[in-house]
Amino acid sequence: MGRLLSLLLLAVSIVTPASARWRAVFIGVNDLGSAEIASLKYAESDASLVRDTLGRLGVASASMSLLVGAAATREGILRGVTDRASETAPGDQLLVYFSGHGGTAPDADGERALAIFPWDWDPSDGRPAISVVELATRAADAGEALIVLDCGFVASSDPSSYAPHRVKSVGGPSAVLRGESLPASVTLILSEPSPHAALESATLRGGVLTRHLVRALTGTADADGNGSVTPYELVTHAAARMRENAYAQEASLVGDRGVRRAF
């Protein structure tokens, strides 16, 4: 049972050593403090939900960090990921989960990149967002990492058309995330790319992707019945259930499908 739970928790297909330990950072940001950007309602509670779910499945509380609201600054997020990554020993893995606003923003080289937006982001005074590649690079210090981003990267021309649901993106000029730009040891699960916005649902009282992934972690995503769940199975299951439940939203996988890598 412990081995199966480990596989489910980290969405992999290969049995890992019993001595492996899991490290995790859960991040949630409802409010960016800008009157021009609608606040979210459930991003912070989603981060707590995923942490609590993994805790019930056996991940030690001492191995998990929760950063929500004012604790989820740019510095706090990057430091939290770096600290957890530095704690890993050979065979350990890192999970980074984010729920909040996404979009595009200039990266360190001034190029437009997909990004997540920390609590203290403020374009008026130059405080930057965190590019997805920057986050992945920090997580890669753990050796093996799975990053789940429940946020959007495309802007909606009419967010009110999704009411009563909320759009999880600040938008920005288009950008493309290429798999080759990521460290080889990192796999991403994203709410997009999609022509539709990533949402938090008034009905589900949480992020659409998060709620479907949490359900999938019970084992319902095990399509081939082999007792484990790969990232590919997890994303395929969540995307199918979102469509069945009439959410115009997709889920995508960037990086290794987990067929050969154990997290």
C-alpha positions, 0 to 999 in steps of 0.5 A: 500500500505504501508503495502504491501511495508513493506512486500515486502521489508523485504520478509515476510508473516505476516503483521507487526505493522504500527509503525515498522521501518526498519533499513538497512546496504548495503555493496559493495566491488569491489577491495580487493587490491590483484593482485591475486584476480580479481576485481569486477566491480558492487558490489559497485553499486549493494549496491547503487542500493538495497539501492535506490530501498528500498528508493523508496519503502518507507524506510527512508534514515536516517535508511539506511547505505551505506558502499562501497569501503574503507568504507567497512573495517572489523571494519566498517562493524561490527560497522555499523551492530552493530550500526543499530542493536542497534537502533532497538526498539521492532517490528523493523527489520534489513536488511544486504546486502553484494555484493563482494567476499566470500570464506572460512577463519578461524573463531575465533576458527580457524575452516574453515568457510564461510566468506565475505571479507572486503576491508582491508582483507589481509591474508599476515598480518593476517587481518581476513575476517568476518565469516557468523556466526559472521556477523549473530551474530552481526545482531541478536542484532536487534532481527529479521534480514534478511541477503542477501549475493551476493557472492560466496563461492566455487572457480572456477578452471577456472574463465576465462570459465565464461567470460565476467562475473566475479566470486565473490569468492576467494575460499578456502578449503570447509566449511559448514554453518549449520542452527543450527550455526545461531541465531534463529532470523536470515534468510540468502539468499545466492548465494550458495551453488552450484557447480557453481560460483556466478557471476556478469554479464556483461550483467546485469551490476551487481550481478546475484542474486542481479538483480533478487532479485530486480526484485522479490521485485516488487511483481512478486515473490508472488507465492500464490497471497496473497499480500506478499512475503516470503523468500522462495518465493523470493529465489525460484523465483530468482533461477527459473529466473536465470535458465531461463536466462541461468545463472548456479547459484543457490540461497539458503535460510538458516533459517526460511522461514518466514512463521511465523516470521514477520521481 
